[in-house]
Amino acid sequence: MIDLPIYSPIEEIFNPLFSSKGVQLFIKRDDMIHPFISGNKWRKLKYILLEAKKLQKKHLVTFGGAHSNHLLAAACAAAKFGFSCTGIVRGENVENETLLLCRLFGMHLIFEDRESYRDKPALFKKHFNNDPEAFFIDEGGSGPFAATGCSELIDELTEPYDHLFCAAGTGTTAAGILSGINRKSMATKMHVIPVLKGSDFLKQEIENLSNGASFEFHSEYHFGGYAKTSDELLNFIKDFTSSTGILIDPVYTGKLLYSIYDLISKDYFVRESRILAVHTGGITGVLGMADRFKF
Ligand SMILES: *Cc1c(COP(=O)(O)O)cnc(C)c1O
């Protein structure tokens, strides 16, 4: 059976800023779904794994950077649901905590230089051409199966929210959630925080994947680009984590929460707004920047 019970409660975050602006912030704890198949990564993998099973595939092949939450999630999910698994890692051979965990879950790692890494179907062909049991899963698990899984988050909401915020890498998660909002004709406004620079293509892609549904795209919170950070962001993460007991990371959820605090302080929301942030999980972003935090 390929399934995980979804445990993703919604918690309210309290802060004097919110009371002074008359808004409420809630956080949907997708990070609690599983310690390693964390957050949106389970939602994205679910229908992909079901498809692999249906096609009687036995070996998952997927892709990611050396600190990829997706690689770790895929490694753990493969172990849990009886697949073997290869992770093709971008860049030179390295060791780090994330890859150690991947290996412990039984993932076989292949390192490919940045140039070769661009063409993932070619790499799949190169290493698994004659293997009928191998199953290709794109980097981050993007694609329509992943979006369907993410849209199910909306079915779990039992209270109304005026705004829903989500961080975007490939944008699949945001597109899935947006189509869930649309499917249910909810009045909730979707907000997307791209974590990379020059993300206009991402905006277009989310529009395409979600049939032109409307959303707000806040492209000024990338902090210099993907996995780029600053002392301001790291300090925000320290404050947030130490005052809420909720771990956020510099790559995705730190930028997400920072944007919401910033917009609240700039009076972006009318009073009595109820804002929901999706905690998409991920600790590898913290591990990957261990040496950037100063205490
Ligand atoms: C992978 C990841 C995302 C990005 O999801 P996309 O569907 O690629 O936009 C967001 N947050 C966390 C914590 C992630 O690990």
The ligand as an SDF file (V2000), in Angstrom:
LIG
                    3D

 15 15  0  0  0  0  0  0  0  0999 V2000
   10.7550   21.5420   -2.8750 C   0  0  0  0  0  0  0  0  0  0  0  0
   10.2730   22.5540   -1.9130 C   0  0  0  0  0  0  0  0  0  0  0  0
    9.4730   23.6440   -2.3170 C   0  0  0  0  0  0  0  0  0  0  0  0
    9.1870   23.9720   -3.7630 C   0  0  0  0  0  0  0  0  0  0  0  0
    8.1470   23.2410   -4.3270 O   0  0  0  0  0  0  0  0  0  0  0  0
    7.8200   23.4550   -5.8780 P   0  0  0  0  0  0  0  0  0  0  0  0
    6.6690   22.5510   -6.1350 O   0  0  0  0  0  0  0  0  0  0  0  0
    9.0390   23.0150   -6.6420 O   0  0  0  0  0  0  0  0  0  0  0  0
    7.5270   24.8860   -6.1360 O   0  0  0  0  0  0  0  0  0  0  0  0
    9.0020   24.5020   -1.3400 C   0  0  0  0  0  0  0  0  0  0  0  0
    9.3330   24.3300   -0.0340 N   0  0  0  0  0  0  0  0  0  0  0  0
   10.1170   23.3220    0.3830 C   0  0  0  0  0  0  0  0  0  0  0  0
   10.4580   23.2240    1.8240 C   0  0  0  0  0  0  0  0  0  0  0  0
   10.6110   22.3990   -0.5420 C   0  0  0  0  0  0  0  0  0  0  0  0
   11.4040   21.4080   -0.1140 O   0  0  0  0  0  0  0  0  0  0  0  0
  1  2  1  0
  2  3  1  0
  2 14  2  0
  3  4  1  0
  3 10  2  0
  4  5  1  0
  5  6  1  0
  6  7  2  0
  6  8  1  0
  6  9  1  0
 10 11  1  0
 11 12  2  0
 12 13  1  0
 12 14  1  0
 14 15  1  0
M  END
$$$$
